[in-house]
């Protein structure tokens, strides 16, 4: 659906986007991650034809951004970062204006549908500058989906919202993602993990990871960490580790009558069954055993951190 | 509907959504009215010459004030990003805003027709041709200044800076014909030609010469073109 080929964008001497190559398939919900200044917004702005690539090309369907910007803009719904709105207008006037420019024919009906979806009822006649941030965000989203675009691009749609508003907007995004190709630009990892089928992480204008959340996590998981809580002494735990070989005890702390243990071993083989059998043989009581997943945060930090700070 | 027309309608609505447009219009009409009415019975002529004398001076403040926000505000609030990602091109954006500004000026001029009615009721031997030409001249002058205002509004993110720059440009174009004696004679012709006042005076005297029309139309087109180019360069920066 959207194909980026050798995409480069320079701002003077600064290379913001450095030979990006990837494809976004139809119907996909793509999480576009990266630290601030990684080139996310720049890439998005090139897809939406706000900026022109220095080198390379972007094609959307059969069209490309250099030759058919107007046609591409018609296909895309876009909520820019910081959600700029004409604050002196009323919500109705703003959406009406959007509809006119976008050539939406059945405005009344679309307004109703969009108001249902984005929860705009009761605020349609209000002036935008009187609205709360959460409502402004909904107005921005309504603007983006008013013409029922095939592609929806949201640049940090939940930044600056409170947890309740974030949850609401996130639900709305999941809802919208069912029927559209969606690009969600964000640096909030939980959000991307909760919503997206596929994640692309970029750093300094380059793709550093591409895959589903699980794939990214497993690629970083060469050591498996297991937490246990059982009736034994720390010394006995050390004995167990020695007996099973190649298991390291990260910690073993006595807490009341139980000991809390963190074990680590090579992820190529799952040794949890062995541990359980050993515990059973010793007749200890096992209260808890669970594997700790490598968080996406860990993946993100590993991929995007630059030693000695960002250049 | 034409896209530039949609933008123009939105901007025009925007003018009247805030008190700014009303204040500007009221000041415009108060000044125009005062300078028209006070010498009316002294000069004892039934024409609008005094009005055509003062309006270009009011324009010097009025038009930069009307145009200063048009692009700079969109840039500073970020709405330009929404606007530019609509299926619309830069020419349509600039033209829409230009028409909005010209319409507001037109509304101001429409109210000055009350002065025409006054002299129609009081005067005799009215030279309607000259008055018609005067209004044409005011519209052309308004168009030129609007395009300059749009251009400076595209330069800066700050409306005040845009106002100051466009005020200086239009003030220069206005004042230059009164300062020709400071200028070396071989340049005087050139400076006279670029002076907006010179061309406006010719038209308001009742002579619509192609030279004057070309000046206003090409000047307006030049500054509109520059504004469009400035708006487009953001893509390449």
Interface residues (C-beta under 8 A of the other chain):
Chain A: X11 X45 X48 X49 X50 X51 X52 X69 X70 X71 X73 X74 X76 X78 X80 X82 X84 X85 X86 X87 X88 X89 X93 X97 X98 X100 X101 X102 X103 X143
Chain B: X1 X3 X6 X7 X10 X13 X14 X17 X18 X77 X78 X79 X80 X81 X82 X84 X85 X86 X87 X88 X89 X234 X235 X236 X237
